[in-house]
Amino acid sequence: MQHSERSGILLALCGFALLSVGDAVIKTMAGEWSPLAVACVRFAIGATGLSALLAMTEGPQAFRPANPKLQFARGVCLAAASLMFFSAIFVMPLATAMALAFVSPVIVAVLSGPLLGEKVRPAVWLASLVALIGVALVLRPNLTALGLVALLPLASAFFFALMVIANRASAGQGSALSMQVFMQVGAMPVLLVAALGGHFSGVEALRVTMPDWSVIARCAVVAVTASSAHWLAYMGTQRAGASTIAPTTYVQMLVATSLGWWWFGDVPDLMTLLGATIIIGAGLILWWSTPRASRPESR
């Protein structure tokens, strides 16, 4: 293994681990503020910071997307995935929500057929079946205890998968930074409507009140850590290639489980851990079965 490949893997590992740290910080705000408002403020801070950086590095012309409708669609998918995942980790263990969210690579593989015209290989259907078994194991106790709320991570995974497919469709339409800005700015109208809708819904947990300063500070921390994590993952992909760093994303599960245990006292039961292992196994089936030459490289 070459030095650049090793450093790329290390960068990607750090990036994906940092994403789980941000998720844990979000969970600390459970009960303090509406999860919909948290998502709105977190992305407002991120969009503002990244837009300022884009303006300084690429100038005003970088803010003109080649396909505005597609960029808005990416933002809507990001907003929906984030709203549902933030809401999920407010009410369920971080490791459990993360395990269910890891079904997204399988959803991407299945939807790539009808949406992108790609051939759905037999291994994809095998991985889908394996993932469903893992999902059933993770949901088993949570669906009984939480009801339909336990399905939020799966809904988040679905919209995240749609975002990934939209990302593929928009490849080559701008720099990595501009694509991040378009997506986060596109998400803001949806996030604002969701936060306002939650406030006027009559649900006490979704009512938007004046937050403590620490809530805004933690939203800012998450915005910084998430942006840094995506940059690290991007740099890792550039050095080692997408096919090499793909399995490193599962370090998020290890970090989420450890932080949930240490920070919140959430100890996952054996069935949840088994289900998470099976879901991750489904993702690895996809990775191992994909011909290396056809694995997409990051721009």
Number of C-alpha atoms within 10 A of each C-alpha: 6 9 10 13 18 16 15 25 25 17 24 30 22 20 28 23 21 23 22 26 20 20 21 23 17 23 23 15 18 17 12 13 19 25 29 28 24 26 26 25 21 22 23 20 19 25 23 14 15 21 22 13 15 20 14 10 11 13 11 11 9 18 16 11 16 12 10 12 11 18 26 20 18 28 26 24 24 25 31 21 24 24 25 23 25 24 24 25 25 20 15 18 22 27 28 28 28 25 27 29 24 25 27 24 26 29 20 21 22 20 18 19 13 10 13 12 9 12 12 14 14 10 17 23 16 14 27 23 15 20 28 18 16 27 23 15 20 27 21 15 15 18 14 10 12 13 11 10 15 24 17 21 29 23 20 29 26 23 24 25 26 24 24 19 18 19 18 14 14 16 13 12 14 17 14 14 16 21 21 22 25 24 23 26 24 24 26 22 16 19 26 18 13 19 24 16 15 20 19 12 12 10 10 12 16 22 20 19 11 8 13 10 8 10 19 15 12 18 24 18 18 25 23 17 20 22 20 17 24 17 17 22 27 21 19 27 23 17 22 24 20 20 19 20 23 17 17 18 18 18 19 24 24 14 20 25 23 17 20 21 16 11 13 14 11 17 16 17 11 11 16 24 20 16 25 28 16 22 31 25 16 27 25 18 18 20 18 12 13 15 10 12 8 8 14 11 13 18 13
